[in-house]
Amino acid sequence: MSYAKREQRVEITDAAAFGRVAVMLGGRSSEREVSLDSGTAVLEALRSRNIDAAPWDPAEKSLREFAGAGFDRVWIALHGPGGEDGALQGALEYLDVPYTGSGVMASALAMDKVRSKKLFRSSGIPTPDFIVIESGRDGERAADELGYPLVLKPAGEGSSVGMSKVFNRDELGAAIELALSFAGPALAERCVIGDEITVGVLQGEALPSIRIETPRVFYDYRAKYEEDSTRYFCPGSRNDTAERNFGDVAVRAFEELGCSGWGRVDFMTDAAGNSFVLEVNTVPGMTSHSLVPMAARQAGIDFAELCWRILETSVAATSQSNRIGKTANGA
C-alpha cells in the first residue's frame, strides 16, 4: 500500500555502482551487541548481492583510519548514541562520504525524545503527554501530574534501554534513578494502555504495520531481542482504513523531523482506538527479531533486497545534496 510522500526511490541496478561499502557496526553505546548482530546480518546480505562490503567498528578503528581506507559509502548499522544521533553523520558529511538514512539534524532530533515530541505536538501529531525530568523531585512532580501508570525513560537512548513502566509510588524512585543514570535528562510520559503498533518507512513509503504482544510488562529490551514469547501480527491494524491512517501518520511524523531514507515509527493506541506517536527510530534493528525486516517481508521485500534498498538511500541523499547545491549556486 502506498501513501502520499515527498521522498522518491533512486533505484540502482548494478552492484558496482555502490563502490566499496563500509558497514558501520558495534560502536560504544549500550546497544553495541544489537548493533553487531544487525551489522553482521546486513554485511552478509550485501555480499550475497555481490556488493563489495566490509565491516568497520568505530570502537576498534578510528575515523582517521576510516578516512584513508578507500570506502565510497557507508551502511550505518550503529544504534544509539554515537551512531544514530547525528554525530557519525556529521563526521561522514565532513569526509564527504555518502551514508544511509537520515542526515545530521534529523538524526539528532529523532534521538532526542524531548525535542521530537515537542515537534510532534506543535505540528498536531498526537503524542502522549510528557514532562521533562532532571531530578528525583522532578520525577515525583511528574507522577503527581500525569498519574499512574507512568513511563520513565532516558531522553537519548534507544531499544527501551533505561525505560520503566511505573504502577505506583513504591516503584517510582528506582525508575527515576535508572532513567537519569544516562547522559542528559529523562522523560516522564503518560502511559497509554492498548495496542503497541510500529510502522516501518522505506524510501518515502510506509511498510505494513506490526502489532506487538508480549507477556512482559512492556516491549522492553528482552522482549525485543531475547524472548521468543513475543507475538507479532502483520499487518497489525484492524482494517484497511486504520492501516492507511497508521501509514499516513508514520510518514508525516518521519518527515516532520526531517528524516529520510528509512526508519521506524512507534505508536500506542488507547481503548478508544486513538493512536499516539511515541518516537521515530532512524536506525532500527536488523536482527532476526527486528521489525522492519518483518514488515518488509510482508510487503514482498526479502532481507537482502531490503538491505540493497536501504543502501540506495545513500545514493538518493547524494543526488538530493547535488540538487540543492546546484540551486544554491544559481545553476
One Martini backbone bead per residue (centre of mass of N, CA, C, O) as a GRO file, in nm:
protein
  331
    1MET     BB    1   0.096   0.036   0.023
    2SER     BB    2   0.043   0.373  -0.055
    3TYR     BB    3   0.170   0.703   0.019
    4ALA     BB    4   0.210   1.009   0.075
    5LYS     BB    5   0.505   1.171  -0.076
    6ARG     BB    6   0.838   1.313  -0.124
    7GLU     BB    7   1.002   1.070  -0.144
    8GLN     BB    8   1.230   0.901  -0.369
    9ARG     BB    9   1.342   0.651  -0.548
   10VAL     BB   10   1.679   0.536  -0.612
   11GLU     BB   11   1.762   0.320  -0.857
   12ILE     BB   12   1.973   0.029  -0.837
   13THR     BB   13   2.124  -0.238  -1.054
   14ASP     BB   14   2.439  -0.206  -0.983
   15ALA     BB   15   2.675  -0.298  -0.758
   16ALA     BB   16   2.918  -0.119  -0.862
   17ALA     BB   17   2.781   0.165  -0.798
   18PHE     BB   18   2.857   0.160  -0.484
   19GLY     BB   19   3.114   0.033  -0.438
   20ARG     BB   20   3.273   0.074  -0.140
   21VAL     BB   21   3.144  -0.076   0.164
   22ALA     BB   22   3.064   0.032   0.487
   23VAL     BB   23   2.983  -0.142   0.785
   24MET     BB   24   2.857   0.005   1.057
   25LEU     BB   25   2.952  -0.135   1.378
   26GLY     BB   26   2.880  -0.137   1.723
   27GLY     BB   27   3.046   0.044   1.921
   28ARG     BB   28   2.971   0.227   2.252
   29SER     BB   29   2.699   0.163   2.318
   30SER     BB   30   2.437  -0.009   2.477
   31GLU     BB   31   2.385  -0.135   2.160
   32ARG     BB   32   2.623  -0.307   2.052
   33GLU     BB   33   2.520  -0.603   2.018
   34VAL     BB   34   2.295  -0.536   1.823
   35SER     BB   35   2.475  -0.403   1.609
   36LEU     BB   36   2.641  -0.653   1.544
   37ASP     BB   37   2.402  -0.816   1.441
   38SER     BB   38   2.304  -0.625   1.225
   39GLY     BB   39   2.571  -0.587   1.062
   40THR     BB   40   2.618  -0.885   0.992
   41ALA     BB   41   2.356  -0.926   0.832
   42VAL     BB   42   2.407  -0.703   0.624
   43LEU     BB   43   2.676  -0.799   0.513
   44GLU     BB   44   2.575  -1.070   0.403
   45ALA     BB   45   2.359  -0.951   0.213
   46LEU     BB   46   2.541  -0.777   0.034
   47ARG     BB   47   2.731  -1.008  -0.059
   48SER     BB   48   2.496  -1.175  -0.194
   49ARG     BB   49   2.484  -0.908  -0.408
   50ASN     BB   50   2.789  -0.826  -0.487
   51ILE     BB   51   2.893  -0.642  -0.265
   52ASP     BB   52   3.155  -0.434  -0.159
   53ALA     BB   53   3.192  -0.539   0.172
   54ALA     BB   54   3.277  -0.402   0.505
   55PRO     BB   55   3.372  -0.387   0.821
   56TRP     BB   56   3.315  -0.120   1.084
   57ASP     BB   57   3.454  -0.043   1.406
   58PRO     BB   58   3.471   0.253   1.596
   59ALA     BB   59   3.588   0.106   1.862
   60GLU     BB   60   3.860  -0.005   1.691
   61LYS     BB   61   3.844   0.229   1.470
   62SER     BB   62   3.920   0.515   1.338
   63LEU     BB   63   3.832   0.786   1.141
   64ARG     BB   64   4.112   0.831   1.035
   65GLU     BB   65   4.135   0.553   0.909
   66PHE     BB   66   3.880   0.568   0.735
   67ALA     BB   67   3.967   0.807   0.547
   68GLY     BB   68   4.205   0.591   0.420
   69ALA     BB   69   4.026   0.318   0.318
   70GLY     BB   70   3.836   0.356   0.047
   71PHE     BB   71   3.543   0.445   0.081
   72ASP     BB   72   3.223   0.532  -0.074
   73ARG     BB   73   3.032   0.416   0.162
   74VAL     BB   74   2.762   0.391   0.421
   75TRP     BB   75   2.631   0.143   0.638
   76ILE     BB   76   2.426   0.212   0.904
   77ALA     BB   77   2.444  -0.005   1.223
   78LEU     BB   78   2.420   0.209   1.447
   79HIS     BB   79   2.314   0.228   1.781
   80GLY     BB   80   2.266   0.508   1.919
   81PRO     BB   81   2.499   0.670   2.049
   82GLY     BB   82   2.726   0.771   1.778
   83GLY     BB   83   2.509   0.664   1.526
   84GLU     BB   84   2.193   0.806   1.571
   85ASP     BB   85   2.263   1.137   1.658
   86GLY     BB   86   2.471   1.277   1.419
   87ALA     BB   87   2.775   1.233   1.464
   88LEU     BB   88   2.850   1.049   1.225
   89GLN     BB   89   2.715   1.212   1.006
   90GLY     BB   90   2.901   1.459   1.038
   91ALA     BB   91   3.168   1.317   0.973
   92LEU     BB   92   3.083   1.221   0.686
   93GLU     BB   93   3.031   1.496   0.571
   94TYR     BB   94   3.321   1.599   0.606
   95LEU     BB   95   3.433   1.347   0.422
   96ASP     BB   96   3.235   1.295   0.181
   97VAL     BB   97   3.043   1.043   0.278
   98PRO     BB   98   2.809   0.847   0.205
   99TYR     BB   99   2.483   0.758   0.361
  100THR     BB  100   2.249   0.614   0.538
  101GLY     BB  101   1.975   0.787   0.580
  102SER     BB  102   1.975   1.027   0.793
  103GLY     BB  103   2.072   1.319   0.890
  104VAL     BB  104   2.191   1.514   1.128
  105MET     BB  105   1.936   1.661   1.242
  106ALA     BB  106   1.732   1.427   1.232
  107SER     BB  107   1.890   1.235   1.412
  108ALA     BB  108   1.897   1.419   1.662
  109LEU     BB  109   1.590   1.456   1.697
  110ALA     BB  110   1.504   1.155   1.717
  111MET     BB  111   1.691   1.095   1.971
  112ASP     BB  112   1.531   1.336   2.096
  113LYS     BB  113   1.246   1.300   2.271
  114VAL     BB  114   1.175   1.587   2.348
  115ARG     BB  115   1.196   1.743   2.073
  116SER     BB  116   1.018   1.554   1.906
  117LYS     BB  117   0.756   1.594   2.077
  118LYS     BB  118   0.736   1.898   2.031
  119LEU     BB  119   0.698   1.873   1.725
  120PHE     BB  120   0.449   1.703   1.723
  121ARG     BB  121   0.270   1.896   1.884
  122SER     BB  122   0.304   2.152   1.692
  123SER     BB  123   0.188   1.965   1.432
  124GLY     BB  124  -0.053   1.762   1.543
  125ILE     BB  125   0.084   1.509   1.657
  126PRO     BB  126   0.008   1.254   1.840
  127THR     BB  127   0.113   1.255   2.190
  128PRO     BB  128   0.201   1.191   2.484
  129ASP     BB  129   0.213   1.310   2.770
  130PHE     BB  130   0.480   1.526   2.915
  131ILE     BB  131   0.788   1.532   3.124
  132VAL     BB  132   1.070   1.681   3.222
  133ILE     BB  133   1.356   1.526   3.385
  134GLU     BB  134   1.642   1.600   3.642
  135SER     BB  135   1.501   1.476   3.903
  136GLY     BB  136   1.341   1.338   4.163
  137ARG     BB  137   1.142   1.573   4.200
  138ASP     BB  138   1.041   1.582   3.910
  139GLY     BB  139   0.926   1.292   3.911
  140GLU     BB  140   0.716   1.338   4.134
  141ARG     BB  141   0.559   1.562   3.989
  142ALA     BB  142   0.489   1.398   3.738
  143ALA     BB  143   0.323   1.181   3.882
  144ASP     BB  144   0.109   1.376   3.997
  145GLU     BB  145   0.017   1.482   3.709
  146LEU     BB  146  -0.007   1.202   3.533
  147GLY     BB  147   0.010   0.945   3.678
  148TYR     BB  148  -0.107   0.613   3.686
  149PRO     BB  149   0.065   0.493   3.479
  150LEU     BB  150   0.425   0.530   3.410
  151VAL     BB  151   0.675   0.657   3.190
  152LEU     BB  152   1.031   0.597   3.196
  153LYS     BB  153   1.302   0.775   3.014
  154PRO     BB  154   1.546   0.840   2.834
  155ALA     BB  155   1.612   1.092   2.592
  156GLY     BB  156   1.891   0.923   2.441
  157GLU     BB  157   1.770   0.633   2.392
  158GLY     BB  158   1.739   0.291   2.293
  159SER     BB  159   1.572  -0.012   2.312
  160SER     BB  160   1.457   0.059   2.609
  161VAL     BB  161   1.678   0.186   2.756
  162GLY     BB  162   1.591   0.275   3.085
  163MET     BB  163   1.302   0.165   3.095
  164SER     BB  164   0.981   0.229   3.268
  165LYS     BB  165   0.697   0.094   3.438
  166VAL     BB  166   0.482   0.272   3.659
  167PHE     BB  167   0.231   0.189   3.921
  168ASN     BB  168   0.382   0.322   4.176
  169ARG     BB  169   0.554   0.484   4.426
  170ASP     BB  170   0.747   0.245   4.501
  171GLU     BB  171   0.875   0.248   4.190
  172LEU     BB  172   0.985   0.539   4.127
  173GLY     BB  173   1.279   0.582   4.227
  174ALA     BB  174   1.422   0.362   4.051
  175ALA     BB  175   1.324   0.473   3.775
  176ILE     BB  176   1.457   0.749   3.795
  177GLU     BB  177   1.747   0.656   3.836
  178LEU     BB  178   1.768   0.503   3.570
  179ALA     BB  179   1.691   0.735   3.366
  180LEU     BB  180   1.935   0.929   3.496
  181SER     BB  181   2.200   0.739   3.429
  182PHE     BB  182   2.207   0.899   3.179
  183ALA     BB  183   2.262   1.116   2.955
  184GLY     BB  184   2.072   1.351   3.054
  185PRO     BB  185   1.757   1.363   3.044
  186ALA     BB  186   1.421   1.280   3.114
  187LEU     BB  187   1.106   1.095   3.067
  188ALA     BB  188   0.769   1.164   3.136
  189GLU     BB  189   0.491   0.944   3.053
  190ARG     BB  190   0.195   0.879   2.957
  191CYS     BB  191   0.016   0.589   2.981
  192VAL     BB  192  -0.080   0.383   2.719
  193ILE     BB  193  -0.354   0.167   2.690
  194GLY     BB  194  -0.272  -0.093   2.452
  195ASP     BB  195  -0.162  -0.098   2.146
  196GLU     BB  196   0.135  -0.194   1.976
  197ILE     BB  197   0.273   0.001   1.709
  198THR     BB  198   0.453  -0.042   1.394
  199VAL     BB  199   0.625   0.164   1.131
  200GLY     BB  200   0.773   0.141   0.842
  201VAL     BB  201   1.019   0.330   0.646
  202LEU     BB  202   1.064   0.339   0.275
  203GLN     BB  203   1.129   0.560   0.051
  204GLY     BB  204   0.840   0.717   0.145
  205GLU     BB  205   0.714   0.445   0.257
  206ALA     BB  206   0.488   0.246   0.406
  207LEU     BB  207   0.478  -0.022   0.585
  208PRO     BB  208   0.350  -0.263   0.733
  209SER     BB  209   0.207  -0.314   1.012
  210ILE     BB  210   0.278  -0.383   1.371
  211ARG     BB  211   0.170  -0.598   1.624
  212ILE     BB  212   0.245  -0.614   1.976
  213GLU     BB  213   0.294  -0.904   2.191
  214THR     BB  214   0.360  -0.926   2.550
  215PRO     BB  215   0.414  -1.074   2.870
  216ARG     BB  216   0.536  -0.831   2.942
  217VAL     BB  217   0.501  -0.518   3.056
  218PHE     BB  218   0.682  -0.452   2.800
  219TYR     BB  219   0.867  -0.362   2.508
  220ASP     BB  220   1.160  -0.458   2.577
  221TYR     BB  221   1.471  -0.566   2.534
  222ARG     BB  222   1.400  -0.867   2.575
  223ALA     BB  223   1.154  -0.875   2.383
  224LYS     BB  224   1.322  -0.786   2.127
  225TYR     BB  225   1.606  -0.996   2.161
  226GLU     BB  226   1.530  -1.273   2.359
  227GLU     BB  227   1.238  -1.340   2.315
  228ASP     BB  228   0.984  -1.594   2.199
  229SER     BB  229   0.691  -1.479   2.317
  230THR     BB  230   0.664  -1.277   2.115
  231ARG     BB  231   0.406  -1.119   1.924
  232TYR     BB  232   0.320  -1.092   1.568
  233PHE     BB  233   0.123  -0.859   1.358
  234CYS     BB  234   0.095  -0.877   0.989
  235PRO     BB  235  -0.094  -0.675   0.993
  236GLY     BB  236  -0.190  -0.465   1.288
  237SER     BB  237  -0.451  -0.372   1.195
  238ARG     BB  238  -0.808  -0.382   1.170
  239ASN     BB  239  -0.800  -0.211   0.894
  240ASP     BB  240  -0.762  -0.025   0.613
  241THR     BB  241  -0.802   0.251   0.743
  242ALA     BB  242  -0.600   0.217   0.976
  243GLU     BB  243  -0.355   0.153   0.798
  244ARG     BB  244  -0.354   0.422   0.649
  245ASN     BB  245  -0.321   0.601   0.898
  246PHE     BB  246  -0.054   0.494   1.002
  247GLY     BB  247   0.106   0.559   0.746
  248ASP     BB  248   0.055   0.864   0.733
  249VAL     BB  249   0.167   0.936   1.018
  250ALA     BB  250   0.447   0.816   0.987
  251VAL     BB  251   0.540   0.994   0.751
  252ARG     BB  252   0.485   1.261   0.891
  253ALA     BB  253   0.676   1.223   1.135
  254PHE     BB  254   0.930   1.171   0.973
  255GLU     BB  255   0.922   1.450   0.815
  256GLU     BB  256   0.909   1.648   1.056
  257LEU     BB  257   1.222   1.569   1.131
  258GLY     BB  258   1.372   1.513   0.841
  259CYS     BB  259   1.357   1.238   0.749
  260SER     BB  260   1.530   0.961   0.572
  261GLY     BB  261   1.496   0.656   0.379
  262TRP     BB  262   1.481   0.515   0.689
  263GLY     BB  263   1.255   0.352   0.938
  264ARG     BB  264   1.068   0.401   1.257
  265VAL     BB  265   0.730   0.405   1.395
  266ASP     BB  266   0.589   0.452   1.715
  267PHE     BB  267   0.293   0.319   1.881
  268MET     BB  268  -0.009   0.398   2.063
  269THR     BB  269  -0.321   0.261   2.174
  270ASP     BB  270  -0.631   0.302   2.282
  271ALA     BB  271  -0.947   0.192   2.364
  272ALA     BB  272  -1.068   0.404   2.135
  273GLY     BB  273  -0.831   0.407   1.893
  274ASN     BB  274  -0.618   0.600   1.961
  275SER     BB  275  -0.323   0.746   1.832
  276PHE     BB  276   0.036   0.749   1.934
  277VAL     BB  277   0.336   0.897   1.913
  278LEU     BB  278   0.652   0.817   2.041
  279GLU     BB  279   0.869   0.751   1.796
  280VAL     BB  280   1.177   0.778   1.605
  281ASN     BB  281   1.370   0.550   1.405
  282THR     BB  282   1.676   0.569   1.208
  283VAL     BB  283   1.817   0.277   1.329
  284PRO     BB  284   1.703  -0.001   1.311
  285GLY     BB  285   1.683  -0.313   1.351
  286MET     BB  286   1.860  -0.624   1.185
  287THR     BB  287   1.746  -0.874   1.314
  288SER     BB  288   1.564  -1.162   1.373
  289HIS     BB  289   1.361  -0.962   1.562
  290SER     BB  290   1.297  -0.751   1.359
  291LEU     BB  291   1.061  -0.526   1.212
  292VAL     BB  292   1.133  -0.426   0.928
  293PRO     BB  293   1.183  -0.704   0.795
  294MET     BB  294   0.898  -0.808   0.853
  295ALA     BB  295   0.742  -0.593   0.687
  296ALA     BB  296   0.889  -0.639   0.420
  297ARG     BB  297   0.797  -0.928   0.374
  298GLN     BB  298   0.494  -0.852   0.352
  299ALA     BB  299   0.583  -0.665   0.088
  300GLY     BB  300   0.806  -0.855  -0.076
  301ILE     BB  301   1.082  -0.802   0.095
  302ASP     BB  302   1.373  -0.913   0.132
  303PHE     BB  303   1.659  -0.878   0.308
  304ALA     BB  304   1.854  -0.815   0.075
  305GLU     BB  305   1.672  -0.603  -0.060
  306LEU     BB  306   1.656  -0.414   0.181
  307CYS     BB  307   1.959  -0.351   0.200
  308TRP     BB  308   1.978  -0.234  -0.083
  309ARG     BB  309   1.764  -0.005  -0.049
  310ILE     BB  310   1.912   0.135   0.180
  311LEU     BB  311   2.167   0.192   0.012
  312GLU     BB  312   2.020   0.380  -0.189
  313THR     BB  313   1.995   0.624   0.015
  314SER     BB  314   2.288   0.727  -0.035
  315VAL     BB  315   2.227   0.818  -0.326
  316ALA     BB  316   1.983   0.999  -0.278
  317ALA     BB  317   2.130   1.202  -0.093
  318THR     BB  318   2.336   1.293  -0.307
  319SER     BB  319   2.135   1.396  -0.515
  320GLN     BB  320   2.002   1.607  -0.332
  321SER     BB  321   2.259   1.768  -0.269
  322ASN     BB  322   2.319   1.848  -0.563
  323ARG     BB  323   2.058   2.002  -0.612
  324ILE     BB  324   2.097   2.214  -0.392
  325GLY     BB  325   2.370   2.322  -0.491
  326LYS     BB  326   2.274   2.424  -0.769
  327THR     BB  327   2.061   2.619  -0.665
  328ALA     BB  328   2.249   2.793  -0.481
  329ASN     BB  329   2.441   2.860  -0.746
  330GLY     BB  330   2.236   2.913  -0.999
  331ALA     BB  331   2.221   2.645  -1.205
   0.00000   0.00000   0.00000
